[in-house]
């Protein structure tokens, strides 16, 4: 009874300390989501993990229950455990078409049909001293929230870090006294695209870039904070060194060499016996799903980049195959960006053994086999077949070197 009473008091305290948000709408769905957004931030503020779990879709609940019951994450102040105070400043609706390059929107449409809404949140976090990380820092943070209707109720199906391109594209309400914080948060987001993670003061939290040392990172930070053109396009043109993977069986987070991660994902997503160009196309998809998520964290408040399951892509240690590793090595040093010169999330799906899905923005695994074996396509022609002139790239995708 004492525990129940304490919990009730915590919830009451949270609900009476929600920051006032400027938002008005006559849309009932949006009004309902607005209330849930406030509940979500309030739950972070009070470490009310039960509310966060209740806001999530059924498919995510088990993982979340196991995550928030893990005493190691609490002890080490991983993700939202590091937050002392959370304050919602404002939030802005975002068009579905605008997020298509930056998440697996095609999957969400399959699961939720037309019942999808998107909002960009501006949230101020106070983080426990010494516990800022590449996943969360003290000050203004941007969170992209995607909502889907499940059994008649809106659920939070993704809460991720948006790329700076999307943040700059959205017409966010910024109050005059908040403009300097907003501009600095934009600069923090820009640096993240190079694998340099900093806080609002410009202090380095982490460097996850194969070809950058601390001195180079400091120079880059100075350039970005002072408005100097930092590096040649595209942003994010250096492969990450590592990726943090949530191991669903052990309920732990592992920091894995990025190259090793790719070698132990591709044979679990593409068939190793398939022809070479199909495997090379798969290598690029696998590589850039991981790459994109290292720089734009999908699991924003949980301190990892991807799960090792079909929720992202299947990672199994020690499953490397010679054919798939050969394909990964063959496209090493070759990057993929959309026609705007930005990294995008390269969705892929099994599909049928045919040529369906052209310009659909989703690479079909069986289709890549077909286009290679039956049509003689190169790996780049396969990728262009699916991603060119689609909702992830308005024109032709482009190569870059890293």
C-alpha positions as CSV (number, residue, x, y, z in Angstrom):
1,X,0.0,0.0,0.0
2,X,2.9,2.4,0.8
3,X,4.5,1.7,-2.6
4,X,1.1,2.3,-4.3
5,X,0.6,5.6,-2.5
6,X,4.1,6.8,-3.3
7,X,3.5,6.0,-6.9
8,X,0.2,7.9,-7.0
9,X,2.0,10.9,-5.4
10,X,4.7,10.8,-8.0
11,X,2.2,10.8,-10.8
12,X,0.2,13.7,-9.3
13,X,3.4,15.7,-8.9
14,X,4.4,15.1,-12.5
15,X,1.0,16.0,-13.9
16,X,1.0,19.3,-12.0
17,X,4.5,20.2,-13.2
18,X,4.1,20.0,-16.9
19,X,5.7,23.0,-18.7
20,X,3.1,25.1,-20.5
21,X,3.2,24.4,-24.2
22,X,2.0,26.7,-27.0
23,X,-0.2,24.5,-29.1
24,X,-3.7,24.8,-30.5
25,X,-5.7,22.5,-32.7
26,X,-9.2,21.5,-33.6
27,X,-8.1,18.0,-34.7
28,X,-9.2,15.5,-32.1
29,X,-6.4,13.0,-33.0
30,X,-3.8,15.7,-32.7
31,X,-5.2,16.9,-29.4
32,X,-5.1,13.4,-28.0
33,X,-1.4,13.0,-29.1
34,X,-0.6,16.4,-27.6
35,X,-1.8,15.1,-24.3
36,X,0.3,12.0,-24.7
37,X,3.4,14.0,-25.6
38,X,3.1,15.9,-22.4
39,X,2.6,12.6,-20.5
40,X,5.7,11.2,-22.2
41,X,8.0,14.1,-21.2
42,X,6.5,14.2,-17.7
43,X,7.2,10.5,-17.3
44,X,10.9,11.1,-18.2
45,X,11.0,13.9,-15.7
46,X,9.7,11.6,-13.0
47,X,11.3,8.4,-14.1
48,X,7.9,6.9,-14.5
49,X,8.8,4.1,-16.8
50,X,5.4,2.4,-16.5
51,X,3.8,5.3,-18.3
52,X,6.4,5.2,-21.1
53,X,5.7,1.5,-21.5
54,X,2.0,2.1,-21.6
55,X,2.4,4.7,-24.4
56,X,4.3,2.2,-26.5
57,X,2.9,-0.4,-29.0
58,X,2.4,-4.0,-28.0
59,X,5.4,-5.1,-30.1
60,X,7.8,-3.0,-28.0
61,X,6.4,-3.6,-24.5
62,X,8.4,-6.7,-23.6
63,X,11.7,-5.2,-24.6
64,X,10.9,-2.0,-22.7
65,X,9.8,-3.9,-19.6
66,X,13.1,-5.8,-19.6
67,X,15.1,-2.7,-20.3
68,X,13.6,-0.6,-17.5
69,X,13.8,-3.5,-15.0
70,X,17.5,-3.9,-15.6
71,X,19.4,-2.5,-12.5
72,X,22.6,-2.0,-14.5
73,X,21.1,0.7,-16.7
74,X,19.8,2.5,-13.7
75,X,23.1,2.2,-11.8
76,X,25.1,3.5,-14.8
77,X,22.5,6.2,-15.6
78,X,22.0,5.1,-19.2
79,X,19.8,7.2,-21.4
80,X,16.8,8.7,-19.6
81,X,18.1,7.4,-16.3
82,X,20.6,10.3,-16.5
83,X,17.9,12.9,-16.6
84,X,17.2,14.9,-13.5
85,X,14.6,17.2,-15.0
86,X,12.8,17.2,-18.4
87,X,10.8,20.2,-19.7
88,X,8.8,20.3,-22.9
89,X,9.3,23.6,-24.6
90,X,7.2,23.1,-27.7
91,X,6.3,20.6,-30.4
92,X,5.6,21.0,-34.1
93,X,3.7,18.7,-36.5
94,X,5.7,17.2,-39.3
95,X,4.4,16.0,-42.7
96,X,4.9,12.2,-43.3
97,X,6.6,12.9,-46.6
98,X,9.3,14.9,-44.8
99,X,10.4,12.0,-42.6
100,X,10.4,9.4,-45.4
101,X,14.2,9.6,-45.9
102,X,14.9,9.4,-42.2
103,X,13.1,6.3,-40.9
104,X,11.4,3.1,-42.0
105,X,8.2,4.9,-42.9
106,X,7.2,2.2,-45.4
107,X,7.1,-0.4,-42.5
108,X,5.0,2.0,-40.4
109,X,2.6,2.5,-43.2
110,X,2.2,-1.3,-43.5
111,X,1.6,-1.7,-39.8
112,X,-0.6,1.4,-39.2
113,X,-2.0,2.3,-42.5
114,X,-3.1,6.0,-42.6
115,X,-3.2,6.3,-38.9
116,X,0.2,8.0,-38.5
117,X,1.1,11.4,-37.0
118,X,4.6,12.9,-36.5
119,X,5.8,15.7,-34.2
120,X,9.2,17.3,-33.6
121,X,9.7,18.0,-29.9
122,X,12.0,20.6,-28.3
123,X,12.9,19.4,-24.9
124,X,15.2,20.8,-22.2
125,X,17.0,18.2,-20.2
126,X,18.9,18.7,-17.0
127,X,21.3,15.8,-16.9
128,X,23.1,14.5,-13.9
129,X,26.7,15.8,-13.7
130,X,29.2,13.6,-15.5
131,X,26.4,11.6,-17.2
132,X,26.0,13.4,-20.5
133,X,26.6,11.2,-23.5
134,X,26.2,11.0,-27.3
135,X,22.6,9.9,-26.5
136,X,21.5,12.8,-24.3
137,X,23.0,16.0,-23.0
138,X,22.2,19.0,-20.8
139,X,20.1,21.6,-22.5
140,X,17.8,21.7,-25.6
141,X,17.4,18.3,-27.3
142,X,15.3,17.5,-30.4
143,X,13.2,14.4,-30.4
144,X,11.3,13.1,-33.4
145,X,8.2,11.3,-32.3
146,X,6.1,9.1,-34.6
147,X,2.6,8.0,-33.5
148,X,0.5,5.1,-34.8
149,X,-3.0,4.1,-33.9
150,X,-3.2,0.6,-32.4
151,X,-6.5,-0.8,-31.3
152,X,-8.0,2.6,-31.5
153,X,-5.4,4.3,-29.3
154,X,-2.4,6.4,-30.3
155,X,0.9,4.8,-29.5
156,X,4.5,6.1,-29.6
157,X,6.1,3.9,-32.2
158,X,9.4,5.9,-32.5
159,X,11.2,8.5,-30.4
160,X,14.5,9.2,-32.2
161,X,17.1,11.9,-32.8
162,X,16.2,13.6,-36.1
163,X,19.0,14.6,-38.5
164,X,19.8,18.2,-38.7
165,X,18.4,18.5,-42.2
166,X,14.9,17.7,-40.9
167,X,15.2,20.0,-37.9
168,X,16.1,22.9,-40.1
169,X,13.3,22.0,-42.5
170,X,10.5,22.1,-39.9
171,X,9.0,25.5,-39.1
172,X,9.4,25.2,-35.3
173,X,8.1,27.8,-32.9
174,X,11.1,29.4,-31.2
175,X,10.6,32.1,-28.6
176,X,12.9,35.1,-28.8
177,X,14.6,34.2,-25.5
178,X,15.2,30.7,-26.7
179,X,16.7,31.5,-30.1
180,X,20.4,31.2,-28.9
181,X,19.7,27.8,-27.4
182,X,17.9,26.7,-30.5
183,X,20.8,27.8,-32.7
184,X,23.3,26.0,-30.5
185,X,21.3,22.8,-30.5
186,X,21.3,23.0,-34.3
187,X,25.1,23.2,-34.3
188,X,25.2,20.2,-31.9
189,X,23.0,18.2,-34.4
190,X,25.3,19.2,-37.3
191,X,28.4,17.9,-35.5
192,X,26.6,14.6,-34.9
193,X,26.5,14.0,-38.6
194,X,30.3,13.8,-38.6
195,X,30.4,11.4,-35.6
196,X,31.4,14.1,-33.2
197,X,29.1,14.3,-30.2
198,X,29.2,17.4,-28.1
199,X,27.1,19.1,-25.4
200,X,25.7,22.7,-25.6
201,X,29.1,24.0,-24.3
202,X,31.0,22.3,-27.2
203,X,32.6,19.8,-24.8
204,X,33.3,16.5,-26.5
205,X,31.1,13.6,-25.3
206,X,32.3,11.1,-27.8
207,X,34.0,10.7,-31.2
208,X,32.7,7.9,-33.4
209,X,34.5,8.4,-36.7
210,X,37.2,6.2,-38.1
211,X,39.4,9.0,-39.4
212,X,39.1,11.8,-36.8
213,X,41.2,12.4,-33.8
214,X,40.5,14.7,-30.9
215,X,42.4,17.7,-32.3
216,X,40.6,17.4,-35.6
217,X,37.3,17.2,-33.7
218,X,38.1,20.3,-31.8
219,X,38.8,22.2,-35.0
220,X,35.6,21.0,-36.5
221,X,33.6,22.1,-33.4
222,X,35.2,25.5,-33.5
223,X,34.3,25.9,-37.2
224,X,30.7,24.8,-36.8
225,X,30.1,26.9,-33.7
226,X,31.6,29.9,-35.5
227,X,29.6,29.4,-38.7
228,X,32.5,28.3,-40.8
229,X,31.9,25.7,-43.5
230,X,33.1,22.6,-41.7
231,X,33.8,19.9,-44.3
232,X,33.0,18.9,-47.8
233,X,29.6,17.4,-48.5
234,X,28.1,15.0,-47.7
235,X,27.7,15.4,-44.0
236,X,28.5,12.2,-42.3
237,X,30.9,11.0,-44.8
238,X,33.1,9.1,-42.4
239,X,32.3,5.5,-41.4
240,X,31.6,5.0,-37.7
241,X,34.2,3.1,-35.7
242,X,31.6,1.3,-33.5
243,X,27.9,0.7,-33.0
244,X,26.0,0.0,-29.8
245,X,23.7,-3.0,-30.1
246,X,21.0,-4.1,-27.7
247,X,21.3,-7.9,-27.3
248,X,17.7,-9.0,-26.9
249,X,18.7,-12.4,-25.4
250,X,21.1,-11.1,-22.7
251,X,19.3,-7.8,-22.2
252,X,22.7,-6.0,-22.4
253,X,24.2,-3.3,-24.6
254,X,27.4,-4.2,-26.5
255,X,29.7,-1.8,-28.2
256,X,30.8,-3.6,-31.4
257,X,33.3,-2.7,-34.1
258,X,31.2,-1.4,-37.0
259,X,32.9,-3.5,-39.7
260,X,32.4,-6.7,-37.6
261,X,28.8,-5.7,-37.1
262,X,28.2,-5.5,-40.9
263,X,30.0,-8.9,-41.4
264,X,27.7,-10.5,-38.9
265,X,24.5,-8.9,-40.2
266,X,24.6,-9.4,-44.0
267,X,24.5,-13.2,-44.0
268,X,21.5,-13.0,-41.7
269,X,19.6,-10.6,-44.0
270,X,20.8,-11.7,-47.5
271,X,21.3,-15.3,-48.6
272,X,25.1,-15.9,-48.8
273,X,24.7,-18.1,-51.9
274,X,23.1,-15.3,-53.9
275,X,25.1,-13.7,-56.8
276,X,27.7,-11.1,-56.1
277,X,26.0,-7.9,-57.2
278,X,22.9,-8.7,-55.1
279,X,25.1,-9.2,-52.1
280,X,27.0,-6.0,-52.7
281,X,23.6,-4.1,-52.8
282,X,22.7,-5.8,-49.6
283,X,26.1,-4.8,-48.1
284,X,25.3,-1.2,-48.8
285,X,21.8,-1.4,-47.3
286,X,23.1,-3.2,-44.2
287,X,26.0,-0.8,-43.8
288,X,23.9,2.3,-44.1
289,X,21.1,1.2,-41.8
290,X,23.7,0.9,-39.1
291,X,25.6,4.0,-40.1
292,X,22.5,6.1,-40.2
293,X,21.4,4.9,-36.7
294,X,24.8,5.6,-35.2
295,X,24.5,9.2,-36.1
296,X,20.7,9.5,-35.6
297,X,19.7,7.4,-32.6
298,X,16.5,5.5,-33.0
299,X,16.3,4.5,-29.4
300,X,16.8,8.0,-28.1
301,X,16.5,7.5,-24.3
302,X,17.9,4.0,-24.1
303,X,21.6,4.4,-24.9
304,X,22.0,2.2,-27.9
305,X,21.8,2.4,-31.7
306,X,20.1,-0.7,-32.9
307,X,18.6,-4.0,-31.7
308,X,20.0,-7.3,-32.9
309,X,16.6,-8.4,-34.1
310,X,14.2,-7.8,-37.0
311,X,13.2,-4.6,-35.2
312,X,16.3,-3.2,-37.0
313,X,18.4,-5.9,-38.6
314,X,19.5,-9.3,-37.4
315,X,23.0,-9.4,-35.9
316,X,24.5,-12.8,-34.8
317,X,28.1,-13.0,-33.7
318,X,30.3,-15.5,-35.5
319,X,28.0,-16.0,-38.5
320,X,30.3,-14.3,-41.0
321,X,30.3,-16.0,-44.5
322,X,33.1,-15.7,-47.0
323,X,30.7,-14.5,-49.8
324,X,29.0,-11.8,-47.8
325,X,32.3,-10.6,-46.4
326,X,33.7,-10.4,-49.9
327,X,30.7,-8.3,-50.9
328,X,31.2,-5.9,-47.9
329,X,34.9,-5.5,-48.8
330,X,34.1,-4.9,-52.5
331,X,32.0,-1.8,-51.6
332,X,34.2,-0.6,-48.7
333,X,35.0,3.1,-49.2
334,X,31.9,3.6,-51.3
335,X,29.0,5.6,-49.7
336,X,25.4,6.2,-50.6
337,X,23.5,9.4,-50.3
338,X,20.3,10.8,-51.7
339,X,19.9,13.4,-54.4
340,X,20.1,16.2,-51.8
341,X,23.5,15.0,-50.6
342,X,22.3,13.6,-47.3
343,X,22.5,10.2,-45.7
344,X,19.1,8.5,-45.7
345,X,17.7,5.4,-44.1
346,X,17.8,2.6,-46.7
347,X,14.7,0.5,-45.9
348,X,14.7,-3.0,-47.3
349,X,12.2,-5.8,-47.3
350,X,12.0,-9.4,-48.6
351,X,9.7,-8.8,-51.5
352,X,9.2,-11.3,-54.4
353,X,11.6,-12.7,-56.9
354,X,10.6,-10.3,-59.6
355,X,11.1,-6.7,-60.7
356,X,8.4,-5.1,-58.6
357,X,9.0,-2.1,-56.4
358,X,10.9,0.2,-58.8
359,X,11.3,3.7,-57.4
360,X,9.5,2.6,-54.3
361,X,12.1,3.7,-51.8
362,X,12.5,0.2,-50.4
363,X,15.1,-2.3,-51.6
364,X,13.6,-5.8,-52.1
365,X,16.0,-8.5,-51.1
366,X,14.6,-11.2,-53.4
367,X,14.2,-8.5,-56.1
368,X,17.9,-7.7,-55.8
369,X,18.6,-11.4,-56.5
370,X,16.3,-11.3,-59.5
371,X,17.8,-8.1,-61.0
372,X,21.3,-9.5,-60.7
373,X,20.6,-13.0,-62.0
374,X,17.9,-12.3,-64.6
375,X,18.7,-8.8,-65.7
376,X,22.5,-8.6,-65.1
377,X,22.2,-5.4,-63.0
378,X,25.3,-4.2,-61.1
379,X,24.8,-3.5,-57.4
380,X,24.6,0.3,-58.0
381,X,22.0,-0.2,-60.7
382,X,20.0,-2.3,-58.2
383,X,20.1,0.4,-55.5
384,X,19.2,3.1,-58.1
385,X,16.3,0.9,-59.3
386,X,14.7,1.0,-55.8
387,X,15.8,4.4,-54.3
388,X,16.0,6.8,-57.3
389,X,13.0,9.2,-57.7
390,X,11.3,7.9,-54.6
391,X,10.2,9.3,-51.3
392,X,13.8,8.9,-49.9
393,X,15.5,10.6,-52.9
394,X,13.7,13.0,-55.2
395,X,16.3,12.4,-57.9
396,X,19.1,9.9,-58.4
397,X,21.0,8.6,-55.4
398,X,24.7,9.5,-55.5
399,X,28.0,7.8,-54.5
400,X,30.6,9.3,-52.2
401,X,34.0,8.1,-51.0
402,X,35.0,7.6,-47.4
